[in-house]
Amino acid sequence: MSSQNPDSPGAFERKLTALQNGIQTELPASETYNILGQTYTRDQLAQKTGGYLAASTAAREARSAERTAKQARDRVKPEATEFVNAVHAYLVGRLGETNESLKDFGFTPRKKAAPLTGEERVLKAAKGKATRQKRGTLGSRQKAAITGTAPSAVTVTNPDAGTTPPPAAK
């Protein structure tokens, strides 16, 4: 058995529906009713309750419509994104990636990189040199300058020489 929150909009809407049904079926039309210091006839009570019920129903239907619309939007978003990206690629190919006309289509043109100042160029070169030194990176000329002498003979010893026989020649 599930328990429902009595303060939820659905529970309140059910309360309003039951109240309206009770007013229309159980209260005599000939009497007047004093509610919160105001006098109502049965039809006026039903109308006021119906107004509250209409507002609650409209809110529920709006939430449902919003949920449905969001689901529809989320279903088409991947296809729409692919289409927008393809149009952007086409426009960049046609107009160029730095063309200011891309703004008319809602795209930001690529900015040209600002030229480096003298201080920034020196800093960039120093960082590059430090990185190459730390990683041990060599250029092609530095690699070519490294030579070694080939050993004249190599001796291999097997510590487990007595346990495994050598493979048979085929």
C-alpha positions in Angstrom: 0.0 0.0 0.0 1.5 3.3 -1.0 1.1 6.4 1.1 0.7 9.7 -0.6 1.7 13.1 0.6 -1.5 15.0 1.7 0.1 18.3 0.8 1.0 17.3 -2.8 -0.7 19.1 -5.7 -2.3 15.8 -6.8 -3.8 15.2 -3.4 -5.1 18.7 -3.2 -6.7 18.4 -6.6 -8.4 15.2 -5.6 -9.7 17.0 -2.5 -11.1 19.8 -4.6 -12.7 17.3 -6.9 -14.3 15.4 -4.0 -15.5 18.7 -2.5 -17.0 19.9 -5.7 -18.8 16.6 -6.2 -20.1 16.7 -2.6 -21.3 20.3 -2.9 -23.3 19.5 -6.1 -24.8 16.3 -4.8 -25.2 16.7 -1.1 -26.0 20.4 -0.4 -29.5 21.7 -1.0 -29.7 24.5 -3.5 -32.2 26.5 -1.4 -29.9 27.1 1.5 -27.1 29.7 2.0 -23.7 28.9 3.6 -21.5 31.2 5.7 -17.9 30.4 4.9 -15.1 32.6 6.2 -17.5 35.4 6.9 -19.0 35.4 3.4 -22.4 34.0 2.4 -22.6 31.6 -0.6 -25.3 29.7 -2.3 -24.6 26.1 -3.4 -24.0 27.2 -7.0 -21.6 29.9 -5.8 -19.7 27.4 -3.7 -19.5 25.0 -6.6 -18.3 27.8 -8.9 -15.6 28.9 -6.4 -14.4 25.4 -5.9 -14.5 24.8 -9.7 -12.2 27.9 -10.1 -9.6 26.5 -7.7 -9.9 23.1 -9.4 -9.4 24.7 -12.8 -6.2 26.4 -11.7 -4.9 23.1 -10.2 -5.8 21.2 -13.3 -4.2 23.8 -15.6 -0.9 23.7 -13.6 -0.9 19.8 -13.8 -1.5 19.9 -17.6 1.1 22.6 -18.1 3.7 20.5 -16.2 2.8 17.5 -18.3 3.0 19.6 -21.5 6.4 20.9 -20.4 7.7 17.4 -19.7 6.5 16.2 -23.1 8.1 19.2 -24.9 11.4 18.7 -23.1 11.4 15.0 -24.1 10.7 16.0 -27.7 13.5 18.6 -27.5 16.0 16.1 -26.0 15.1 13.5 -28.7 16.0 15.9 -31.6 19.0 17.6 -30.0 21.7 15.2 -31.2 20.4 15.4 -34.8 20.0 19.2 -34.5 23.5 19.6 -33.1 25.0 17.5 -35.9 23.1 19.7 -38.4 24.3 23.0 -36.8 27.9 21.7 -36.8 27.6 20.7 -40.5 26.3 24.2 -41.4 29.0 25.8 -39.4 31.7 23.7 -41.2 30.1 24.6 -44.5 30.1 28.4 -43.7 33.7 28.3 -42.4 34.7 26.6 -45.7 32.8 29.1 -47.7 33.5 32.3 -45.8 36.7 31.5 -43.9 37.1 30.9 -40.2 38.0 34.5 -39.4 35.2 36.1 -41.5 33.0 38.5 -39.5 29.9 37.4 -41.5 29.8 34.3 -39.3 28.3 36.5 -36.6 25.2 36.9 -38.8 24.7 33.1 -38.5 25.3 33.0 -34.7 28.8 31.7 -34.9 31.9 33.3 -33.4 34.7 33.9 -36.0 38.1 32.6 -34.9 40.4 35.4 -33.8 43.9 35.7 -35.0 46.5 35.1 -32.3 48.0 38.3 -31.0 51.7 38.6 -31.8 54.0 37.8 -28.9 56.0 40.5 -27.3 59.8 40.2 -27.1 59.5 39.2 -23.5 56.9 36.6 -24.2 59.1 35.1 -27.0 62.1 34.8 -24.7 59.9 33.2 -22.0 58.5 30.7 -24.6 62.0 29.7 -25.8 63.2 29.2 -22.2 60.3 27.1 -21.3 60.7 25.0 -24.5 64.4 24.5 -23.8 63.7 23.5 -20.2 61.1 21.0 -21.3 63.4 19.4 -23.9 66.2 19.1 -21.3 64.0 17.6 -18.7 62.5 15.0 -21.1 65.9 14.3 -22.7 64.6 15.2 -26.1 67.2 15.4 -28.9 67.1 16.9 -32.3 68.0 14.9 -35.5 71.6 16.3 -35.6 72.1 15.6 -31.9 70.9 12.0 -32.4 73.2 11.5 -35.4 76.2 12.7 -33.4 75.7 9.8 -30.9 77.7 6.8 -32.0 78.7 3.6 -30.2 81.2 0.9 -30.8 79.8 -2.6 -31.5 81.0 -5.2 -29.0 83.3 -7.8 -30.5 81.8 -10.7 -28.6 78.8 -11.3 -26.4 78.7 -14.0 -23.7 75.3 -15.1 -22.3 75.1 -17.2 -19.2 72.1 -19.0 -18.0 71.7 -19.4 -14.3 69.4 -22.4 -14.7 71.7 -24.1 -17.2 71.3 -27.6 -15.8 67.5 -27.7 -15.6 66.3 -27.1 -19.1 67.7 -28.8 -22.1 68.3 -26.7 -25.2 65.7 -26.9 -28.0 66.2 -29.5 -30.6 67.4 -28.3 -34.1 64.9 -28.8 -36.8 
